[in-house]
Amino acid sequence: MKSNSFTRRAMSATVGAAVLLGAGLAGPAHAADKAYPNRTVTFIVPFPPGSATDTSARYFGKKLTDLTGQAVVIDNRPGGNGFIAVNAALNAKPDGYTVFFGSNSTLAVNAALFKKLPYDPVKDFKPLSLSVLTPAVLATPAGSKYKTMADLIAAAKANPGKLNYGAGSAGYQLMAELFNEQAKVKTTNIPFKGASESMQAIVANTIDFSFVEITSALELINSGKARGLALAHTQRVPAAKDIPTAAEAGLPGFTAYAWVGAMMPAKVPAAETKVMADLMTKIVQLPETKAFYEKLGAEAAKGGPAEFAAFQLKEIEQWKRIAKIAGVELQ
């Protein structure tokens, strides 16, 4: 699925629109220290400035500068289903100074949607750290007769195929189809171009429900223009305390996320990869990182490279299975 913008508050809370982060902050101590990293690091991002992935990359870039004294350049390479950015990362000099900030779309969902990817999201990259998990929310129109997830599931079971959902991309469709599978219902996909369009349809009351990241729906839900029935997460989030988890709403085990993670091209030596992984993991564990994401309705990830690798494999397997069940036409 395509990465969606965090709120304006997110961008002002992070490092702004500057492309070069921390330029000139390398003091004499850092200049004298030749240990890696000792010069500018580039973060390649497969989405435009202002996107969720970009926002995370800029936040981590600022924190990496704080830790190392080295500047970080954000290189946005949007388009082409993420292939443009992936190609740039994999063809960069494998010296540890190019980090790929990918998302669930480039690092997992694409593997379920394409017959043959021009890259291998597992073999071509080494995981550094999962950065953030953004749970999906089941959103309905504010005036919908479905007040709870149980109401919607009951109606869907009574009327197979009659309820519809809006999907801003094939990735969002997979989220809804995962819901269909676990709730044992059949609903109909109405495709849209992005989460913002599907949420506009929710506000206009022209579709029954949609699954989007909570960050894409929170403002509309808080303003009363949409209703959040359940969060596809294991716990409630501070920014949306009134929205129950799927388990609380009657569908235990249902989780679905948009996520962002840092990867190193596989050709980079193990020593540099480990140093960068340790730095990224340290940033994830900072109290301010937790606070930064909580304000957005998201959650700073936990664990290091091994946990990220296991999570990625689980995601790929899940979305491949759901794509097959749903009959999603491979590109």
Secondary structure as UniProt FT lines:
FT   HELIX           8..13
FT   TURN            14..17
FT   STRAND          20..21
FT   TURN            23..24
FT   HELIX           28..32
FT   STRAND          41..45
FT   TURN            49..50
FT   HELIX           52..68
FT   STRAND          72..76
FT   HELIX           80..82
FT   HELIX           83..90
FT   STRAND          98..103
FT   HELIX           105..109
FT   HELIX           110..113
FT   TURN            121..123
FT   STRAND          125..141
FT   TURN            142..143
FT   HELIX           149..158
FT   TURN            160..162
FT   STRAND          164..167
FT   HELIX           170..183
FT   STRAND          188..191
FT   HELIX           195..204
FT   STRAND          209..213
FT   HELIX           214..222
FT   TURN            223..224
FT   STRAND          226..231
FT   HELIX           238..240
FT   TURN            241..242
FT   TURN            246..250
FT   TURN            252..253
FT   STRAND          257..265
FT   TURN            266..267
FT   HELIX           270..284
FT   HELIX           287..294
FT   TURN            295..297
FT   STRAND          299..300
FT   HELIX           305..326
//
